Amino acid sequence: MKKFFKRFYLAAILVFLYVPILVLIVQSFNAGKSRAKWEGFSLRWYGELFSDARILNALYVTLSIAVLAMIVATILGTLAAIGIYSMKKRPQAMMMTLTNLPNTMPDIVTGISLMLLFLFTKVDRGYFTMLLAHITFDTPYVILSVLPKLKQMNKHTYEAALDLGATPTYALTHVIIPECKSGIITGAMLAFTLSLDDFTISYFTTSPLVQNLSTLIYSSARKGIEPSLNALSALMFVALLVLLIIVNRRTAESK
């Protein structure tokens, strides 16, 4: 009986979480605008989605920021992880606390803090500030993805490479980075996924003139949900699902 209730509880949670998403995906193929009546299968809203200049511009902003933030955050996070790994025990513990702090704070705190920083420094909010915010948000996740691979590495490998005549740069690029490559890739994919999906931080660090998909959906939803947004949400869900599956598989393989 206890086993039955456990399975029932798990099934109820999955139904509660995913049935609304399934309904949204089905409605994206509804030929009519009504969400209460099925008027036949159609790709009409997908066609309108890709002919809408606002959505295409928001898609460009979303993807370009996600890619750029992923690249910069991966470089910064990898170098920071190597630096933290080489520290002594007490400074390393302090740096790990500082690294974990942004991950434990609510996104709204990070978003408002960055917004106040940009206002204080009189930096106009837009594409550049959103990019900086995403890099700031993504970097700790890269650090936490790379550090476990560094800890699995023999700490004397780098010193051995130097003893054999390698320069520090050569040892870094040909010894350390290949050893933690899987962690770097996992961190990069995680950074891309988080940036692609972020709303709260993007909302506070950009202007109404520069919108990514999440802020565009939010502003459009207040006026009434257009069926083309169902199609957009369905595509975003599928894309993020695929990326999360890849990240989870790489994380499991790196353990």
C-alpha positions as CSV (number, residue, x, y, z in Angstrom):
1,M,0.0,0.0,0.0
2,K,2.8,2.4,0.9
3,K,4.5,1.6,-2.5
4,F,1.2,2.4,-4.3
5,F,0.9,5.8,-2.6
6,K,4.5,6.7,-3.4
7,R,3.9,5.9,-7.1
8,F,0.6,7.8,-7.0
9,Y,2.2,10.8,-5.4
10,L,5.0,10.8,-8.1
11,A,2.5,10.4,-10.9
12,A,0.3,13.3,-9.5
13,I,3.3,15.6,-9.4
14,L,4.3,14.7,-13.0
15,V,0.8,15.2,-14.2
16,F,0.5,18.6,-12.4
17,L,3.8,19.7,-13.9
18,Y,3.6,18.5,-17.5
19,V,-0.1,18.3,-18.5
20,P,-0.4,22.1,-18.9
21,I,2.7,22.1,-21.1
22,L,1.3,19.2,-23.1
23,V,-2.0,21.2,-23.5
24,L,0.0,24.3,-24.7
25,I,1.9,22.2,-27.3
26,V,-1.4,20.7,-28.6
27,Q,-3.0,24.2,-28.7
28,S,-0.1,25.4,-30.8
29,F,-1.4,23.2,-33.6
30,N,-5.0,24.4,-33.3
31,A,-6.2,26.0,-36.4
32,G,-8.4,28.5,-34.5
33,K,-7.7,31.1,-31.9
34,S,-10.0,29.7,-29.3
35,R,-8.4,27.6,-26.6
36,A,-11.7,26.1,-25.6
37,K,-12.5,24.5,-29.0
38,W,-10.4,22.4,-31.3
39,E,-10.8,23.6,-34.9
40,G,-8.5,21.2,-36.6
41,F,-4.8,20.6,-37.0
42,S,-2.7,23.4,-38.6
43,L,0.8,24.8,-38.7
44,R,-0.7,28.3,-39.1
45,W,0.7,29.7,-35.9
46,Y,4.1,28.4,-36.6
47,G,4.0,30.2,-39.9
48,E,2.9,33.4,-38.2
49,L,5.6,33.0,-35.6
50,F,8.4,33.0,-38.1
51,S,6.9,36.0,-40.0
52,D,6.6,38.2,-36.9
53,A,9.6,40.6,-36.9
54,R,9.3,41.3,-33.1
55,I,9.6,37.6,-32.3
56,L,12.4,37.1,-34.7
57,N,14.3,40.1,-33.2
58,A,13.7,38.8,-29.7
59,L,14.9,35.3,-30.8
60,Y,18.1,36.9,-32.2
61,V,18.7,38.8,-28.9
62,T,18.1,35.6,-26.9
63,L,20.4,33.3,-28.9
64,S,23.2,35.9,-29.4
65,I,23.3,36.8,-25.7
66,A,23.1,33.1,-24.7
67,V,26.0,32.2,-27.0
68,L,28.2,35.2,-26.0
69,A,27.4,34.7,-22.3
70,M,28.2,31.0,-22.6
71,I,31.6,31.7,-24.2
72,V,32.7,34.5,-21.8
73,A,31.3,32.7,-18.7
74,T,33.0,29.5,-19.7
75,I,36.4,31.2,-20.1
76,L,36.1,33.1,-16.9
77,G,34.6,30.2,-15.0
78,T,37.3,27.8,-16.1
79,L,40.1,30.1,-15.2
80,A,38.5,30.9,-11.9
81,A,38.0,27.2,-11.1
82,I,41.7,26.6,-11.8
83,G,42.6,29.5,-9.5
84,I,40.4,28.3,-6.7
85,Y,41.7,24.8,-7.0
86,S,45.3,26.0,-6.6
87,M,44.5,28.0,-3.4
88,K,45.2,26.8,0.1
89,K,42.4,25.3,2.1
90,R,41.1,28.3,4.0
91,P,41.1,30.8,1.0
92,Q,39.6,28.1,-1.1
93,A,36.7,27.6,1.3
94,M,36.1,31.3,1.4
95,M,36.1,31.5,-2.4
96,M,33.7,28.6,-2.7
97,T,31.3,30.3,-0.3
98,L,31.4,33.5,-2.4
99,T,30.9,31.3,-5.5
100,N,27.9,29.5,-4.1
101,L,26.3,32.7,-2.8
102,P,24.9,33.9,-6.2
103,N,23.4,30.5,-6.8
104,T,21.5,30.5,-3.5
105,M,20.2,34.0,-3.8
106,P,16.8,34.5,-5.5
107,D,17.1,35.7,-9.1
108,I,15.1,38.8,-8.2
109,V,17.8,39.9,-5.7
110,T,20.5,39.4,-8.4
111,G,18.4,41.3,-11.0
112,I,17.6,44.2,-8.8
113,S,21.2,44.5,-7.5
114,L,22.6,44.6,-11.1
115,M,19.9,47.1,-12.1
116,L,20.9,49.4,-9.2
117,L,24.5,49.0,-10.1
118,F,23.8,50.1,-13.7
119,L,21.7,53.0,-12.5
120,F,24.5,54.1,-10.0
121,T,27.2,53.9,-12.7
122,K,24.8,55.7,-15.2
123,V,25.1,52.9,-17.7
124,D,22.1,52.8,-20.1
125,R,20.3,49.5,-19.8
126,G,20.0,47.5,-23.1
127,Y,21.8,44.7,-24.9
128,F,25.2,45.2,-23.3
129,T,23.9,45.4,-19.7
130,M,21.8,42.2,-20.3
131,L,24.8,40.5,-21.6
132,L,26.9,41.5,-18.6
133,A,24.1,40.3,-16.3
134,H,24.0,36.9,-18.0
135,I,27.7,36.5,-17.8
136,T,27.6,37.3,-14.1
137,F,24.8,34.9,-13.5
138,D,26.3,32.0,-15.6
139,T,29.9,32.1,-14.4
140,P,29.4,30.5,-10.9
141,Y,27.7,27.5,-12.6
142,V,30.7,27.0,-14.8
143,I,33.0,27.1,-11.8
144,L,31.0,24.5,-10.0
145,S,31.0,22.3,-13.1
146,V,34.8,22.5,-13.6
147,L,36.0,22.2,-10.0
148,P,35.0,18.5,-9.6
149,K,37.0,17.5,-12.6
150,L,40.0,19.4,-11.3
151,K,39.7,17.6,-8.0
152,Q,39.8,14.3,-9.8
153,M,43.0,15.2,-11.6
154,N,46.4,14.3,-10.1
155,K,47.6,17.6,-8.6
156,H,51.2,16.8,-9.5
157,T,50.5,16.6,-13.3
158,Y,50.9,20.3,-13.8
159,E,54.2,20.4,-11.9
160,A,55.4,17.4,-13.8
161,A,54.7,19.1,-17.1
162,L,56.7,22.2,-16.0
163,D,59.6,19.9,-14.9
164,L,59.6,18.4,-18.4
165,G,60.1,21.9,-19.9
166,A,56.6,23.0,-20.7
167,T,55.7,26.6,-20.2
168,P,52.8,27.5,-17.8
169,T,50.6,28.4,-20.8
170,Y,51.4,25.2,-22.6
171,A,50.8,23.2,-19.5
172,L,47.5,24.9,-18.9
173,T,46.2,24.4,-22.5
174,H,47.6,20.9,-23.1
175,V,47.5,19.3,-19.6
176,I,45.0,20.9,-17.3
177,I,42.2,21.9,-19.7
178,P,42.1,18.5,-21.5
179,E,41.8,16.8,-18.1
180,C,38.7,18.8,-17.2
181,K,37.3,19.1,-20.7
182,S,34.0,17.3,-19.9
183,G,33.4,19.6,-17.0
184,I,34.0,22.7,-19.2
185,I,31.6,21.4,-21.8
186,T,29.0,20.6,-19.2
187,G,29.4,24.1,-17.7
188,A,29.2,25.8,-21.1
189,M,26.0,23.9,-21.9
190,L,24.5,24.7,-18.5
191,A,25.4,28.4,-19.0
192,F,23.7,28.4,-22.4
193,T,20.6,26.8,-21.1
194,L,20.3,29.1,-18.1
195,S,20.8,32.2,-20.2
196,L,18.3,31.0,-22.8
197,D,15.7,30.5,-20.1
198,D,16.3,33.5,-17.9
199,F,13.5,36.1,-17.3
200,T,14.0,37.8,-14.0
201,I,17.5,39.0,-14.4
202,S,16.9,40.0,-18.1
203,Y,13.8,42.0,-17.1
204,F,15.6,44.2,-14.6
205,T,18.8,44.7,-16.7
206,T,17.4,45.7,-20.1
207,S,15.2,48.4,-21.6
208,P,11.8,48.0,-23.3
209,L,13.6,48.6,-26.6
210,V,15.8,45.4,-26.2
211,Q,13.8,42.3,-25.4
212,N,14.6,38.7,-25.4
213,L,12.0,36.0,-25.7
214,S,11.1,35.7,-22.0
215,T,10.5,39.4,-21.6
216,L,8.7,39.6,-24.9
217,I,6.3,36.8,-23.8
218,Y,5.8,38.5,-20.5
219,S,4.9,41.9,-22.1
220,S,2.6,40.2,-24.6
221,A,0.9,38.1,-22.0
222,R,-0.4,41.2,-20.2
223,K,-2.3,42.2,-23.4
224,G,-3.6,38.7,-24.1
225,I,-1.9,35.5,-25.2
226,E,-1.6,35.2,-29.0
227,P,-1.7,31.7,-30.4
228,S,1.7,32.3,-32.0
229,L,3.1,32.5,-28.5
230,N,1.9,29.0,-27.9
231,A,4.0,27.9,-30.9
232,L,7.0,29.8,-29.5
233,S,6.6,28.3,-26.1
234,A,6.4,24.8,-27.5
235,L,9.6,25.3,-29.5
236,M,11.4,26.8,-26.5
237,F,10.2,23.8,-24.3
238,V,11.5,21.3,-26.8
239,A,14.8,23.1,-27.2
240,L,15.4,23.4,-23.5
241,L,14.3,19.8,-22.9
242,V,16.9,18.6,-25.4
243,L,19.7,20.8,-23.9
244,L,18.9,19.7,-20.4
245,I,18.9,16.0,-21.3
246,I,22.4,16.5,-22.9
247,V,23.6,18.4,-19.8
248,N,22.3,15.7,-17.5
249,R,23.9,13.0,-19.5
250,R,27.3,14.7,-19.6
251,T,27.0,15.4,-15.8
252,A,26.3,11.8,-15.1
253,E,29.2,10.7,-17.3
254,S,31.6,13.0,-15.7
255,K,31.0,11.6,-12.2
